[in-house]
Amino acid sequence: MPVPIRVLVAKPGLDGHDRGAKVIARALRDAGMEVIYTGLRQTPEMIVNAALQEDVQVIGLSILSGAHKVIVPRVMELLREMEMTDILVVVGGIIPDQDAAELKNLGVAEVFQPGASLDKIVDFIRDSVKQPA
């Protein structure tokens, strides 16, 4: 039986709206993934430390506050510093197209904007995570 993909879902910054993150977490869990939801108001350091402790393959950041241009670069920097660049990072939220392109240039695998289907998100993660044979 294959080992489930482990995903950390985090709400960084001061944004207090977590309904979308919880919907995504449930969809990933229902798709057979192990999901760790860190809750609200996470710092980049808290997120990367949780990813290390939980040995996840994916970090999903849900950002609606507009702080993605500060938070995501810091998360990516910390992952590089801790030699955790094998973790797939996806971002969801209200991210303008130009900003989404910038985040991808930093190493974010995908940016899911409002209206992205849950199936698309699940399929992207499944197709992107290299599972041990």
Contact map, one row per residue, 1 for C-alpha under 8 A:
1110000000000000000000000000000000000000000000000000000000000000000000000000000000000000000000000000000000000000000000000000000000000
1111000000000000000000000000000000000000000000000000000000000000000000000000000000000000000000000000000000000000000000000000000000000
1111100000000000000000000000000000000000000000000000000000000000000000000000000000000000000000000000000000000000000000000000000000100
0111110000000000000000000000000111000000000000000000000000000000000000000000000000000000000000000000000000000000000000000000000000000
0011111000000000000000000000000111000000000000000000000111000000000000000000000000000000000000000000000000000000000000000000010010100
0001111100000000000000000000000011110000000000000000001111000000000000000000000000000000000000000000000000000000000000000000000000000
0000111110000000000000000000000011110000000000000000000111110000000000000000000000000000000000000000000000000000000000000000000000000
0000011111000000000000000000000000111100000000000110000101110000000000000000000000000000000000000000000000000000000000000000000000000
0000001111100000000010001000000000111100000000000000000000111100000000000000000000000000000000000000000000000000000000000000000000000
0000000111110000000010000000000000001111010000100000000000111100000000000000000000000000000000000000000000000000000000000000000000000
0000000011111010010010000000000000000111110000000000000000001110000000000000000000000000000000000000000000000000000000000000000000000
0000000001111110000000000000000000000001111100100000000000001110000000100000000000000000000000000000000000000000000000000000000000000
0000000000111110000000000000000000000001111000000000000000000010101000100000000000000000000000000000000000000000000000000000000000000
0000000000011111000000000000000000000001100000000000000000000000100000000000000000000000000000000000000000000000000000000000000000000
0000000000111111100000000000000000000001100000000000000000000011100000000000000000000000000000000000000000000000000000000000000000000
0000000000000111110000000000000000000001100000000000000000000000000000000000000000000000000000000000000000000000000000000000000000000
0000000000000011111100000000000000000000000000000000000000000001000000000000000000000000000000000000000000000000000000000000000000000
0000000000100001111111000000000000000011000000000000000000000100000000000000000000000000000000000000000000000000000000000000000000000
0000000000000000111111100000000000000000000000000000000000000000000000000000000000000000000000000000000000000000000000000000000000000
0000000000000000111111110000000000000000000000000000000000000100000000000000000000000000000000000000000000000000000000000000000000000
0000000011100000011111111000000000000000000000000000000000000100000000000000000000000000000000000000000000000000000000000000000000000
0000000000000000011111111100000000001000000000000000000000000000000000000000000000000000000000000000000000000000000000000000000000000
0000000000000000001111111110000000000000000000000000000000000000000000000000000000000000000000000000000000000000000000000000000000000
0000000000000000000111111111000000000000000000000000000000000000000000000000000000000000000000000000000000000000000001000000000000000
0000000010000000000011111111100000101000000000000000000000000000000000000000000000000000000000000000000000000000000000000000000000000
0000000000000000000001111111110000000000000000000000000000000000000000000000000000000000000000000000000000000000000000000000000000000
0000000000000000000000111111111000000000000000000000000000000000000000000000000000000000000000000000000000000000000001000100000000000
0000000000000000000000011111111111100000000000000000000000000000000000000000000000000000000000000000000000000000000000000100000000000
0000000000000000000000001111111111100000000000000000000000000000000000000000000000000000000000000000000000000000000000000000000000000
0000000000000000000000000111111110000000000000000000000000000000000000000000000000000000000000000000000000000000000000000000000000000
0000000000000000000000000011111110000000000000000000000000000000000000000000000000000000000000000000000000000000000000000100000000000
0001100000000000000000000001111111000000000000000000000000000000000000000000000000000000000000000000000000000000000000000000000000000
0001111000000000000000000001111111100000000000000000000000000000000000000000000000000000000000000000000000000000000000000000000000000
0001111000000000000000000001100111110000000000000000000000000000000000000000000000000000000000000000000000000000000000000000000000000
0000011110000000000000001001100011111000000000000000000000000000000000000000000000000000000000000000000000000000000000000000000000000
0000011110000000000000000000000001111100000000000000010000000000000000000000000000000000000000000000000000000000000000000000000000000
0000000111000000000001001000000000111110000000000000000000000000000000000000000000000000000000000000000000000000000000000000000000000
0000000111100000000000000000000000011111010000100100000000000000000000000000000000000000000000000000000000000000000000000000000000000
0000000001100000010000000000000000001111110000000000000000000000000000000000000000000000000000000000000000000000000000000000000000000
0000000001111111010000000000000000000111110000000000000000000000000000000000000000000000000000000000000000000000000000000000000000000
0000000000111111000000000000000000000011111000000000000000000000000000000000000000000000000000000000000000000000000000000000000000000
0000000001111000000000000000000000000111111101100000000000000000000000000000000000000000000000000000000000000000000000000000000000000
0000000000011000000000000000000000000000111111100000000000000000000000100000000000000000000000000000000000000000000000000000000000000
0000000000010000000000000000000000000000011111110000000000000000000000110110010000000000000000000000000000000000000000000000000000000
0000000000000000000000000000000000000000001111111000000000000000000000000010010000000000000000000000000000000000000000000000000000000
0000000000000000000000000000000000000000011111111100000000000000000000000000000000000000000000000000000000000000000000000000000000000
0000000001010000000000000000000000000100011111111110000000000000000000000010000000000000000000000000000000000000000000000000000000000
0000000000000000000000000000000000000000000111111111000000000000000000000010011000000000000000000000000000000000000000000000000000000
0000000000000000000000000000000000000000000011111111100000000000000000000000000000000000000000000000000000000000000000000000000000000
0000000100000000000000000000000000000100000001111111110000000000000000000000000000000000000000000000000000000000000000000000000000000
0000000100000000000000000000000000000000000000111111111100100000000000000000000000000000000000000000000000000000000000000000000000000
0000000000000000000000000000000000000000000000011111111100000000000000000000000000000000000000000000000000000000000000000000000000000
0000000000000000000000000000000000000000000000001111111000000000000000000000000000000000000000000000000000000000000000000000000000000
0000000000000000000000000000000000010000000000000111111100000000000000000000000000000000000000000000000000000000000000000000000000000
0000010000000000000000000000000000000000000000000011111110000000000000000000000000000000000000000000000000000000000000000000000000000
0000111100000000000000000000000000000000000000000011011111100000000000000000000000000010000000000000000000000000000000000000000000000
0000111000000000000000000000000000000000000000000000001111100000000000000000000000000111000000000000000000000000000000000000000010000
0000111100000000000000000000000000000000000000000000000111110000000000000000000000000011110000000000000000000000000000000000100010000
0000001111000000000000000000000000000000000000000010000111111000000000000000000000000011110000000000000000000000000000000000000000000
0000001111000000000000000000000000000000000000000000000001111100000000000000000000000000111100000000000000000000000000000000000000000
0000000011110000000000000000000000000000000000000000000000111110000000000000000000000000111100000000000000000000000000000000000000000
0000000011110000010110000000000000000000000000000000000000011111000000000000000000000000001110000000000000000000000000000000000000000
0000000000111010000000000000000000000000000000000000000000001111111100000000000000000000001111000000000000000000000000000000000000000
0000000000000010100000000000000000000000000000000000000000000111111000000000000000000000000011100000000000000000000000000000000000000
0000000000001110000000000000000000000000000000000000000000000011111100000000000000000000000001000000000000000000000000000000000000000
0000000000000000000000000000000000000000000000000000000000000011111110000000000000000000000001100000000000000000000000000000000000000
0000000000001000000000000000000000000000000000000000000000000011111111100000000000000000000000000000000000000000000000000000000000000
0000000000000000000000000000000000000000000000000000000000000010111111111000000000000000000000100000000000000000000000000000000000000
0000000000000000000000000000000000000000000000000000000000000000011111111000000000000000000000000010001000000000000000000000000000000
0000000000000000000000000000000000000000000000000000000000000000001111111100000000000000000000000000000000000000000000000000000000000
0000000000011000000000000000000000000000001100000000000000000000001111111110000000000000000000000000000000000000000000000000000000000
0000000000000000000000000000000000000000000100000000000000000000000111111111000000000000000000000000001000000000000000000000000000000
0000000000000000000000000000000000000000000000000000000000000000000111111111100000000000000000000000001001000000000000000000000000000
0000000000000000000000000000000000000000000100000000000000000000000001111111110000000000000000000000000000000000000000000000000000000
0000000000000000000000000000000000000000000110110000000000000000000000111111111000000000000000000000000000000000000000000000000000000
0000000000000000000000000000000000000000000000000000000000000000000000011111111100000000000000000000000001110000000000000000000000000
0000000000000000000000000000000000000000000000000000000000000000000000001111111110000000000000000000000000000000000000000000000000000
0000000000000000000000000000000000000000000110010000000000000000000000000111111111000000000000000000000000000000000000000000000000000
0000000000000000000000000000000000000000000000010000000000000000000000000011111111111000000000000000000000000000000000000000000000000
0000000000000000000000000000000000000000000000000000000000000000000000000001111111111000000000000000000000000000000000000000000000000
0000000000000000000000000000000000000000000000000000000000000000000000000000111111110000000000000000000000000000000000000000000000000
0000000000000000000000000000000000000000000000000000000000000000000000000000011111110000000000000000000000000000000000000000000000000
0000000000000000000000000000000000000000000000000000000000000000000000000000001111111000000000000000000000000000000000000000000000000
0000000000000000000000000000000000000000000000000000000000000000000000000000001111111110000000000000000000000000000000000000000000000
0000000000000000000000000000000000000000000000000000000000000000000000000000001100111111000000000000000000000000000000000000000000000
0000000000000000000000000000000000000000000000000000000010000000000000000000000000011111000000000000000000000000000000000000000000000
0000000000000000000000000000000000000000000000000000000111100000000000000000000000011111100000000000000000000000000000000000000000000
0000000000000000000000000000000000000000000000000000000011100000000000000000000000001111110000000000000000011000000000000000000110000
0000000000000000000000000000000000000000000000000000000001111000000000000000000000000011111000000000000000111100000000000000000000000
0000000000000000000000000000000000000000000000000000000001111000000000000000000000000001111100000000000000011111000000000000000000000
0000000000000000000000000000000000000000000000000000000000011110000000000000000000000000111110000000000000010111000000000000000000000
0000000000000000000000000000000000000000000000000000000000011110000000000000000000000000011111100000000000000011110000000000000000000
0000000000000000000000000000000000000000000000000000000000000111000000000000000000000000001111100000000000000011110000000000000000000
0000000000000000000000000000000000000000000000000000000000000011110000000000000000000000000111110000000000000000110000000000000000000
0000000000000000000000000000000000000000000000000000000000000001010100000000000000000000000111111011000000000010100000000000000000000
0000000000000000000000000000000000000000000000000000000000000000000000000000000000000000000001111111000000000000000000000000000000000
0000000000000000000000000000000000000000000000000000000000000000000000000000000000000000000000111111100000000000000000000000000000000
0000000000000000000000000000000000000000000000000000000000000000000000000000000000000000000000011111110000000000000000000000000000000
0000000000000000000000000000000000000000000000000000000000000000000010000000000000000000000000111111111000000000000000000000000000000
0000000000000000000000000000000000000000000000000000000000000000000000000000000000000000000000111111111100000010000000000000000000000
0000000000000000000000000000000000000000000000000000000000000000000000000000000000000000000000001111111110000000000000000000000000000
0000000000000000000000000000000000000000000000000000000000000000000000000000000000000000000000000111111111000000000000000000000000000
0000000000000000000000000000000000000000000000000000000000000000000010011000000000000000000000000011111111110010000000000000000000000
0000000000000000000000000000000000000000000000000000000000000000000000000000000000000000000000000001111111111110000000000000000000000
0000000000000000000000000000000000000000000000000000000000000000000000000000000000000000000000000000111111110000000000000000000000000
0000000000000000000000000000000000000000000000000000000000000000000000001001000000000000000000000000011111110000000000000000000000000
0000000000000000000000000000000000000000000000000000000000000000000000000001000000000000100000000000001111111000000000000000000000000
0000000000000000000000000000000000000000000000000000000000000000000000000001000000000001111000000000001111111110000000000000000000000
0000000000000000000000000000000000000000000000000000000000000000000000000000000000000001110000000000000100111110000000000000000000000
0000000000000000000000000000000000000000000000000000000000000000000000000000000000000000111000000000000100011111000000000000000000000
0000000000000000000000000000000000000000000000000000000000000000000000000000000000000000011110100001001100011111100000000000000000000
0000000000000000000000000000000000000000000000000000000000000000000000000000000000000000011110000000000000000111110100001000000000000
0000000000000000000000000000000000000000000000000000000000000000000000000000000000000000000111100000000000000011111100000000000000000
0000000000000000000000000000000000000000000000000000000000000000000000000000000000000000000111000000000000000001111100000000000000000
0000000000000000000000000000000000000000000000000000000000000000000000000000000000000000000000000000000000000000111110000000000000000
0000000000000000000000000000000000000000000000000000000000000000000000000000000000000000000000000000000000000001111111011000000000000
0000000000000000000000000000000000000000000000000000000000000000000000000000000000000000000000000000000000000000001111111000000000000
0000000000000000000000010010000000000000000000000000000000000000000000000000000000000000000000000000000000000000000111111100000000000
0000000000000000000000000000000000000000000000000000000000000000000000000000000000000000000000000000000000000000000011111110000000000
0000000000000000000000000000000000000000000000000000000000000000000000000000000000000000000000000000000000000000000111111111000000000
0000000000000000000000000000000000000000000000000000000000000000000000000000000000000000000000000000000000000001000111111111100000000
0000000000000000000000000011001000000000000000000000000000000000000000000000000000000000000000000000000000000000000001111111110000000
0000000000000000000000000000000000000000000000000000000000000000000000000000000000000000000000000000000000000000000000111111111000000
0000000000000000000000000000000000000000000000000000000000000000000000000000000000000000000000000000000000000000000000011111111100000
0000000000000000000000000000000000000000000000000000000001000000000000000000000000000000000000000000000000000000000000001111111110000
0000100000000000000000000000000000000000000000000000000000000000000000000000000000000000000000000000000000000000000000000111111110000
0000000000000000000000000000000000000000000000000000000000000000000000000000000000000000000000000000000000000000000000000011111111000
0000000000000000000000000000000000000000000000000000000000000000000000000000000000000001000000000000000000000000000000000001111111000
0000100000000000000000000000000000000000000000000000000011000000000000000000000000000001000000000000000000000000000000000000111111100
0000000000000000000000000000000000000000000000000000000000000000000000000000000000000000000000000000000000000000000000000000001111110
0010100000000000000000000000000000000000000000000000000000000000000000000000000000000000000000000000000000000000000000000000000011111
0000000000000000000000000000000000000000000000000000000000000000000000000000000000000000000000000000000000000000000000000000000001111
0000000000000000000000000000000000000000000000000000000000000000000000000000000000000000000000000000000000000000000000000000000000111
